[in-house]
Amino acid sequence: MKSDGNTFLLLAGYFALMSLLAVGGGNAAVPDMHRVSVEVMHWMTDRQFADMFAIAQLTPGPNALIVTLIGYHVAGIPGGLVTTLAMCGPTCVVAFYVSGVWERFKDAPWRAATQAGLTPVSIGLIGATAVVVTHAAAINWVAVAVTVVTAAVTYKMRLNPLWIFAAAALLGLAGAI
């Protein structure tokens, strides 16, 4: 992809806006990241997006790593830096100023109501992330089966996710996925 000033402005604008609307954390913005990256700008395919999401989740560190990977894919290292700063910068500034006000009104009824209202919104946005990524990763029946089994096992059992990743890796190495 051609990395001109317009590309960097697009990356910065999209991800700065997403950062401010990501109620529930960076993963809550994944459906919009997918929409922009795959459907609107055509920077990547569904499969590439799903792969980047998987890499971001497997890598130690913040869940916002997918932002850096998208920026890197679009415009190399400068693109990764732009998207990371755009995703983290605005929310850090807002959080800094809001935290002082939030603490000052810790006993206010509107604060409790706001927190109670944002909880289901956050859960809904994270659920939407699961749907979008599952759809992007459903490349064949084996991938769908692995997704369903993984969801069931993690819901019912206290199994370390690394075992699930290992089993999926073995299926991938065997050529089943």
Solvent accessible surface area in square Angstrom, and as a share of the most:
residue,aa,sasa,rsa
1,M,144,0.64
2,K,153,0.65
3,S,54,0.35
4,D,53,0.28
5,G,50,0.48
6,N,94,0.48
7,T,11,0.06
8,F,50,0.21
9,L,132,0.66
10,L,59,0.29
11,L,0,0.00
12,A,34,0.26
13,G,43,0.41
14,Y,58,0.22
15,F,0,0.00
16,A,29,0.22
17,L,107,0.53
18,M,4,0.02
19,S,4,0.03
20,L,91,0.45
21,L,114,0.57
22,A,18,0.14
23,V,52,0.30
24,G,42,0.40
25,G,39,0.38
26,G,25,0.24
27,N,28,0.15
28,A,6,0.04
29,A,7,0.05
30,V,0,0.00
31,P,28,0.17
32,D,49,0.25
33,M,1,0.00
34,H,14,0.06
35,R,108,0.39
36,V,1,0.00
37,S,0,0.00
38,V,19,0.11
39,E,99,0.44
40,V,67,0.38
41,M,52,0.23
42,H,139,0.62
43,W,20,0.07
44,M,12,0.05
45,T,78,0.46
46,D,49,0.25
47,R,107,0.39
48,Q,69,0.31
49,F,0,0.00
50,A,7,0.06
51,D,60,0.31
52,M,22,0.10
53,F,31,0.13
54,A,46,0.36
55,I,91,0.46
56,A,2,0.01
57,Q,64,0.29
58,L,95,0.47
59,T,53,0.31
60,P,125,0.78
61,G,57,0.55
62,P,103,0.65
63,N,74,0.38
64,A,27,0.21
65,L,46,0.23
66,I,1,0.01
67,V,0,0.00
68,T,42,0.25
69,L,40,0.20
70,I,0,0.00
71,G,0,0.00
72,Y,125,0.48
73,H,70,0.31
74,V,4,0.02
75,A,7,0.05
76,G,28,0.27
77,I,120,0.61
78,P,72,0.45
79,G,0,0.00
80,G,3,0.03
81,L,107,0.53
82,V,38,0.22
83,T,0,0.00
84,T,45,0.26
85,L,126,0.63
86,A,11,0.08
87,M,12,0.05
88,C,53,0.31
89,G,29,0.28
90,P,36,0.23
91,T,47,0.27
92,C,83,0.50
93,V,87,0.50
94,V,73,0.42
95,A,57,0.44
96,F,144,0.60
97,Y,146,0.55
98,V,72,0.41
99,S,63,0.41
100,G,38,0.37
101,V,62,0.36
102,W,62,0.22
103,E,100,0.45
104,R,172,0.63
105,F,87,0.36
106,K,123,0.52
107,D,129,0.67
108,A,18,0.14
109,P,113,0.71
110,W,116,0.41
111,R,38,0.14
112,A,64,0.50
113,A,66,0.51
114,T,53,0.31
115,Q,88,0.39
116,A,68,0.53
117,G,38,0.37
118,L,78,0.39
119,T,74,0.43
120,P,82,0.52
121,V,73,0.42
122,S,20,0.13
123,I,115,0.59
124,G,45,0.43
125,L,59,0.29
126,I,80,0.41
127,G,36,0.34
128,A,38,0.30
129,T,6,0.04
130,A,58,0.45
131,V,105,0.60
132,V,33,0.19
133,V,20,0.12
134,T,59,0.34
135,H,131,0.59
136,A,4,0.03
137,A,35,0.27
138,A,46,0.35
139,I,72,0.37
140,N,57,0.29
141,W,200,0.70
142,V,22,0.13
143,A,9,0.07
144,V,67,0.39
145,A,41,0.32
146,V,33,0.19
147,T,44,0.26
148,V,93,0.53
149,V,88,0.51
150,T,41,0.24
151,A,60,0.47
152,A,51,0.40
153,V,33,0.19
154,T,66,0.38
155,Y,180,0.69
156,K,157,0.67
157,M,112,0.50
158,R,249,0.91
159,L,67,0.33
160,N,77,0.39
161,P,73,0.46
162,L,120,0.60
163,W,168,0.59
164,I,23,0.12
165,F,85,0.36
166,A,45,0.35
167,A,54,0.42
168,A,29,0.23
169,A,56,0.43
170,L,118,0.58
171,L,66,0.33
172,G,36,0.34
173,L,151,0.75
174,A,84,0.65
175,G,60,0.58
176,A,37,0.28
177,I,62,0.31
